[in-house]
Structures are given as structure tokens and as C-alpha cells.
Amino acid sequence: MIETGAIDARIAASQTLFQLTLLVSARVIPMVQLLPFLGGAAVPQVVKMGLSFALTVLLVPVMLAGDVTLATIPSGFAFFACIIKETAIGFTLGFV
């Protein structure tokens, strides 16, 4: 029989992983979409989104290697504000 504490820890870990993946992809997707050498109709959207997904999959374990816990990722409106901030940073990096 599994203890409820272990289940709660797994739920918290999966929630942290999901939120971290959203934050990383919020920065990576706009950056890849606006890269000059991937611009125009020469590169299909499927390739751009595949590259975004691959970069997200590669960057999430790097972020998890740091000290990322449920307490360090905000919730509610603060999480939404972090998504907006990461998207703005992604747009800026893509334009640069």
C-alpha cells in the first residue's frame, strides 16, 4: 500500500515539472519563432515547433539540476505574470 505522503510528493513533483516546462517553453517558443535564419516561408512551422520542443526537452533537465522546488515556482497570478515575463524575454532574444 502506498502512503499518502508519497503520493502527495509525487503530485507535487509532477506539478513542479509541468510548471517548469511551461516556463521554459514560454521563453523558447517565441525565441525560435523569431530567429532570423528560421524566418520566412523557407522553414515550415512544424520544423520550428519541433526545434522548440527539442530545446525545451533539453533545457528542462538542466533547470531541474538546479534547486527548483514547488516553493520556488509561484502559483496563481504570479505564475501567469512569470509566463508573460518569460514570453517577453523570448521575444527579445528572438529579435536580437
TORRO-385151 format. One record per residue (C-alpha): residue number from 1; residue in one letter; chain; z, y negated, x negated. Coordinates in Angstrom, 2 decimals, decimal comma, always signed. Layout:
# residues N
<pt><tidren>NUM</tidren><lumpa>A</lumpa><vexfi>A</vexfi><w>Z</w><v>Y</v><u>X</u></pt>
...
END
This chain:
# residues 96
<pt><tidren>1</tidren><lumpa>M</lumpa><vexfi>A</vexfi><w>+0,00</w><v>+0,00</v><u>+0,00</u></pt>
<pt><tidren>2</tidren><lumpa>I</lumpa><vexfi>A</vexfi><w>-0,94</w><v>-3,42</v><u>-1,32</u></pt>
<pt><tidren>3</tidren><lumpa>E</lumpa><vexfi>A</vexfi><w>+1,71</w><v>-6,10</v><u>-1,45</u></pt>
<pt><tidren>4</tidren><lumpa>T</lumpa><vexfi>A</vexfi><w>+1,12</w><v>-9,32</v><u>+0,45</u></pt>
<pt><tidren>5</tidren><lumpa>G</lumpa><vexfi>A</vexfi><w>+1,81</w><v>-11,30</v><u>-2,72</u></pt>
<pt><tidren>6</tidren><lumpa>A</lumpa><vexfi>A</vexfi><w>-1,08</w><v>-9,57</v><u>-4,48</u></pt>
<pt><tidren>7</tidren><lumpa>I</lumpa><vexfi>A</vexfi><w>-3,38</w><v>-10,26</v><u>-1,54</u></pt>
<pt><tidren>8</tidren><lumpa>D</lumpa><vexfi>A</vexfi><w>-2,36</w><v>-13,92</v><u>-1,49</u></pt>
<pt><tidren>9</tidren><lumpa>A</lumpa><vexfi>A</vexfi><w>-3,03</w><v>-14,18</v><u>-5,22</u></pt>
<pt><tidren>10</tidren><lumpa>R</lumpa><vexfi>A</vexfi><w>-6,50</w><v>-12,67</v><u>-4,80</u></pt>
<pt><tidren>11</tidren><lumpa>I</lumpa><vexfi>A</vexfi><w>-7,30</w><v>-15,01</v><u>-1,92</u></pt>
<pt><tidren>12</tidren><lumpa>A</lumpa><vexfi>A</vexfi><w>-6,16</w><v>-18,00</v><u>-3,98</u></pt>
<pt><tidren>13</tidren><lumpa>A</lumpa><vexfi>A</vexfi><w>-8,23</w><v>-16,82</v><u>-6,95</u></pt>
<pt><tidren>14</tidren><lumpa>S</lumpa><vexfi>A</vexfi><w>-11,36</w><v>-16,37</v><u>-4,82</u></pt>
<pt><tidren>15</tidren><lumpa>Q</lumpa><vexfi>A</vexfi><w>-10,81</w><v>-19,78</v><u>-3,23</u></pt>
<pt><tidren>16</tidren><lumpa>T</lumpa><vexfi>A</vexfi><w>-10,49</w><v>-21,36</v><u>-6,67</u></pt>
<pt><tidren>17</tidren><lumpa>L</lumpa><vexfi>A</vexfi><w>-13,65</w><v>-19,61</v><u>-7,85</u></pt>
<pt><tidren>18</tidren><lumpa>F</lumpa><vexfi>A</vexfi><w>-15,60</w><v>-20,77</v><u>-4,77</u></pt>
<pt><tidren>19</tidren><lumpa>Q</lumpa><vexfi>A</vexfi><w>-14,42</w><v>-24,37</v><u>-5,10</u></pt>
<pt><tidren>20</tidren><lumpa>L</lumpa><vexfi>A</vexfi><w>-15,17</w><v>-24,41</v><u>-8,82</u></pt>
<pt><tidren>21</tidren><lumpa>T</lumpa><vexfi>A</vexfi><w>-18,65</w><v>-23,01</v><u>-8,18</u></pt>
<pt><tidren>22</tidren><lumpa>L</lumpa><vexfi>A</vexfi><w>-19,28</w><v>-25,75</v><u>-5,61</u></pt>
<pt><tidren>23</tidren><lumpa>L</lumpa><vexfi>A</vexfi><w>-18,15</w><v>-28,44</v><u>-8,05</u></pt>
<pt><tidren>24</tidren><lumpa>V</lumpa><vexfi>A</vexfi><w>-20,31</w><v>-27,10</v><u>-10,88</u></pt>
<pt><tidren>25</tidren><lumpa>S</lumpa><vexfi>A</vexfi><w>-23,37</w><v>-26,70</v><u>-8,67</u></pt>
<pt><tidren>26</tidren><lumpa>A</lumpa><vexfi>A</vexfi><w>-22,86</w><v>-30,21</v><u>-7,24</u></pt>
<pt><tidren>27</tidren><lumpa>R</lumpa><vexfi>A</vexfi><w>-23,45</w><v>-31,53</v><u>-10,75</u></pt>
<pt><tidren>28</tidren><lumpa>V</lumpa><vexfi>A</vexfi><w>-26,11</w><v>-29,07</v><u>-11,92</u></pt>
<pt><tidren>29</tidren><lumpa>I</lumpa><vexfi>A</vexfi><w>-28,48</w><v>-29,14</v><u>-8,91</u></pt>
<pt><tidren>30</tidren><lumpa>P</lumpa><vexfi>A</vexfi><w>-29,22</w><v>-32,91</v><u>-8,89</u></pt>
<pt><tidren>31</tidren><lumpa>M</lumpa><vexfi>A</vexfi><w>-29,48</w><v>-32,90</v><u>-12,68</u></pt>
<pt><tidren>32</tidren><lumpa>V</lumpa><vexfi>A</vexfi><w>-32,08</w><v>-30,11</v><u>-12,73</u></pt>
<pt><tidren>33</tidren><lumpa>Q</lumpa><vexfi>A</vexfi><w>-33,99</w><v>-31,60</v><u>-9,78</u></pt>
<pt><tidren>34</tidren><lumpa>L</lumpa><vexfi>A</vexfi><w>-34,42</w><v>-34,92</v><u>-11,59</u></pt>
<pt><tidren>35</tidren><lumpa>L</lumpa><vexfi>A</vexfi><w>-35,18</w><v>-33,71</v><u>-15,11</u></pt>
<pt><tidren>36</tidren><lumpa>P</lumpa><vexfi>A</vexfi><w>-38,38</w><v>-35,42</v><u>-16,26</u></pt>
<pt><tidren>37</tidren><lumpa>F</lumpa><vexfi>A</vexfi><w>-40,00</w><v>-32,32</v><u>-17,75</u></pt>
<pt><tidren>38</tidren><lumpa>L</lumpa><vexfi>A</vexfi><w>-39,42</w><v>-30,41</v><u>-14,49</u></pt>
<pt><tidren>39</tidren><lumpa>G</lumpa><vexfi>A</vexfi><w>-40,73</w><v>-33,23</v><u>-12,32</u></pt>
<pt><tidren>40</tidren><lumpa>G</lumpa><vexfi>A</vexfi><w>-43,74</w><v>-33,39</v><u>-10,10</u></pt>
<pt><tidren>41</tidren><lumpa>A</lumpa><vexfi>A</vexfi><w>-45,55</w><v>-30,60</v><u>-8,35</u></pt>
<pt><tidren>42</tidren><lumpa>A</lumpa><vexfi>A</vexfi><w>-46,19</w><v>-28,65</v><u>-11,56</u></pt>
<pt><tidren>43</tidren><lumpa>V</lumpa><vexfi>A</vexfi><w>-42,87</w><v>-26,82</v><u>-11,29</u></pt>
<pt><tidren>44</tidren><lumpa>P</lumpa><vexfi>A</vexfi><w>-42,12</w><v>-25,24</v><u>-7,87</u></pt>
<pt><tidren>45</tidren><lumpa>Q</lumpa><vexfi>A</vexfi><w>-38,79</w><v>-25,81</v><u>-6,14</u></pt>
<pt><tidren>46</tidren><lumpa>V</lumpa><vexfi>A</vexfi><w>-37,99</w><v>-22,10</v><u>-6,38</u></pt>
<pt><tidren>47</tidren><lumpa>V</lumpa><vexfi>A</vexfi><w>-38,04</w><v>-22,34</v><u>-10,18</u></pt>
<pt><tidren>48</tidren><lumpa>K</lumpa><vexfi>A</vexfi><w>-35,85</w><v>-25,45</v><u>-10,16</u></pt>
<pt><tidren>49</tidren><lumpa>M</lumpa><vexfi>A</vexfi><w>-33,30</w><v>-23,85</v><u>-7,84</u></pt>
<pt><tidren>50</tidren><lumpa>G</lumpa><vexfi>A</vexfi><w>-33,37</w><v>-20,64</v><u>-9,86</u></pt>
<pt><tidren>51</tidren><lumpa>L</lumpa><vexfi>A</vexfi><w>-32,64</w><v>-22,63</v><u>-13,02</u></pt>
<pt><tidren>52</tidren><lumpa>S</lumpa><vexfi>A</vexfi><w>-29,84</w><v>-24,46</v><u>-11,20</u></pt>
<pt><tidren>53</tidren><lumpa>F</lumpa><vexfi>A</vexfi><w>-28,35</w><v>-21,15</v><u>-10,06</u></pt>
<pt><tidren>54</tidren><lumpa>A</lumpa><vexfi>A</vexfi><w>-28,62</w><v>-19,66</v><u>-13,56</u></pt>
<pt><tidren>55</tidren><lumpa>L</lumpa><vexfi>A</vexfi><w>-26,93</w><v>-22,68</v><u>-15,14</u></pt>
<pt><tidren>56</tidren><lumpa>T</lumpa><vexfi>A</vexfi><w>-24,17</w><v>-22,57</v><u>-12,55</u></pt>
<pt><tidren>57</tidren><lumpa>V</lumpa><vexfi>A</vexfi><w>-23,58</w><v>-18,85</v><u>-13,19</u></pt>
<pt><tidren>58</tidren><lumpa>L</lumpa><vexfi>A</vexfi><w>-23,42</w><v>-19,55</v><u>-16,93</u></pt>
<pt><tidren>59</tidren><lumpa>L</lumpa><vexfi>A</vexfi><w>-21,12</w><v>-22,57</v><u>-16,65</u></pt>
<pt><tidren>60</tidren><lumpa>V</lumpa><vexfi>A</vexfi><w>-18,51</w><v>-21,23</v><u>-14,21</u></pt>
<pt><tidren>61</tidren><lumpa>P</lumpa><vexfi>A</vexfi><w>-17,02</w><v>-18,71</v><u>-16,69</u></pt>
<pt><tidren>62</tidren><lumpa>V</lumpa><vexfi>A</vexfi><w>-16,85</w><v>-21,47</v><u>-19,29</u></pt>
<pt><tidren>63</tidren><lumpa>M</lumpa><vexfi>A</vexfi><w>-14,89</w><v>-23,60</v><u>-16,83</u></pt>
<pt><tidren>64</tidren><lumpa>L</lumpa><vexfi>A</vexfi><w>-12,64</w><v>-20,65</v><u>-15,97</u></pt>
<pt><tidren>65</tidren><lumpa>A</lumpa><vexfi>A</vexfi><w>-11,87</w><v>-20,17</v><u>-19,66</u></pt>
<pt><tidren>66</tidren><lumpa>G</lumpa><vexfi>A</vexfi><w>-10,02</w><v>-23,47</v><u>-19,44</u></pt>
<pt><tidren>67</tidren><lumpa>D</lumpa><vexfi>A</vexfi><w>-6,87</w><v>-23,91</v><u>-17,40</u></pt>
<pt><tidren>68</tidren><lumpa>V</lumpa><vexfi>A</vexfi><w>-8,32</w><v>-24,02</v><u>-13,88</u></pt>
<pt><tidren>69</tidren><lumpa>T</lumpa><vexfi>A</vexfi><w>-5,88</w><v>-23,09</v><u>-11,13</u></pt>
<pt><tidren>70</tidren><lumpa>L</lumpa><vexfi>A</vexfi><w>-5,69</w><v>-23,78</v><u>-7,43</u></pt>
<pt><tidren>71</tidren><lumpa>A</lumpa><vexfi>A</vexfi><w>-3,27</w><v>-26,61</v><u>-8,18</u></pt>
<pt><tidren>72</tidren><lumpa>T</lumpa><vexfi>A</vexfi><w>-5,84</w><v>-28,41</v><u>-10,36</u></pt>
<pt><tidren>73</tidren><lumpa>I</lumpa><vexfi>A</vexfi><w>-8,59</w><v>-28,38</v><u>-7,71</u></pt>
<pt><tidren>74</tidren><lumpa>P</lumpa><vexfi>A</vexfi><w>-7,89</w><v>-30,86</v><u>-4,91</u></pt>
<pt><tidren>75</tidren><lumpa>S</lumpa><vexfi>A</vexfi><w>-8,20</w><v>-29,98</v><u>-1,25</u></pt>
<pt><tidren>76</tidren><lumpa>G</lumpa><vexfi>A</vexfi><w>-9,33</w><v>-31,77</v><u>+1,86</u></pt>
<pt><tidren>77</tidren><lumpa>F</lumpa><vexfi>A</vexfi><w>-10,77</w><v>-35,26</v><u>+1,50</u></pt>
<pt><tidren>78</tidren><lumpa>A</lumpa><vexfi>A</vexfi><w>-10,05</w><v>-35,35</v><u>-2,25</u></pt>
<pt><tidren>79</tidren><lumpa>F</lumpa><vexfi>A</vexfi><w>-12,25</w><v>-32,27</v><u>-2,73</u></pt>
<pt><tidren>80</tidren><lumpa>F</lumpa><vexfi>A</vexfi><w>-15,04</w><v>-33,94</v><u>-0,75</u></pt>
<pt><tidren>81</tidren><lumpa>A</lumpa><vexfi>A</vexfi><w>-14,65</w><v>-37,04</v><u>-2,95</u></pt>
<pt><tidren>82</tidren><lumpa>C</lumpa><vexfi>A</vexfi><w>-14,90</w><v>-34,81</v><u>-6,06</u></pt>
<pt><tidren>83</tidren><lumpa>I</lumpa><vexfi>A</vexfi><w>-18,13</w><v>-33,28</v><u>-4,71</u></pt>
<pt><tidren>84</tidren><lumpa>I</lumpa><vexfi>A</vexfi><w>-19,57</w><v>-36,79</v><u>-4,23</u></pt>
<pt><tidren>85</tidren><lumpa>K</lumpa><vexfi>A</vexfi><w>-18,45</w><v>-37,78</v><u>-7,75</u></pt>
<pt><tidren>86</tidren><lumpa>E</lumpa><vexfi>A</vexfi><w>-19,98</w><v>-34,68</v><u>-9,34</u></pt>
<pt><tidren>87</tidren><lumpa>T</lumpa><vexfi>A</vexfi><w>-23,23</w><v>-35,25</v><u>-7,45</u></pt>
<pt><tidren>88</tidren><lumpa>A</lumpa><vexfi>A</vexfi><w>-23,36</w><v>-38,85</v><u>-8,68</u></pt>
<pt><tidren>89</tidren><lumpa>I</lumpa><vexfi>A</vexfi><w>-22,79</w><v>-37,66</v><u>-12,25</u></pt>
<pt><tidren>90</tidren><lumpa>G</lumpa><vexfi>A</vexfi><w>-25,57</w><v>-35,09</v><u>-11,82</u></pt>
<pt><tidren>91</tidren><lumpa>F</lumpa><vexfi>A</vexfi><w>-27,97</w><v>-37,77</v><u>-10,59</u></pt>
<pt><tidren>92</tidren><lumpa>T</lumpa><vexfi>A</vexfi><w>-27,06</w><v>-39,99</v><u>-13,51</u></pt>
<pt><tidren>93</tidren><lumpa>L</lumpa><vexfi>A</vexfi><w>-27,60</w><v>-37,21</v><u>-16,04</u></pt>
<pt><tidren>94</tidren><lumpa>G</lumpa><vexfi>A</vexfi><w>-30,91</w><v>-36,32</v><u>-14,41</u></pt>
<pt><tidren>95</tidren><lumpa>F</lumpa><vexfi>A</vexfi><w>-32,15</w><v>-39,90</v><u>-14,56</u></pt>
<pt><tidren>96</tidren><lumpa>V</lumpa><vexfi>A</vexfi><w>-31,10</w><v>-40,32</v><u>-18,19</u></pt>
END
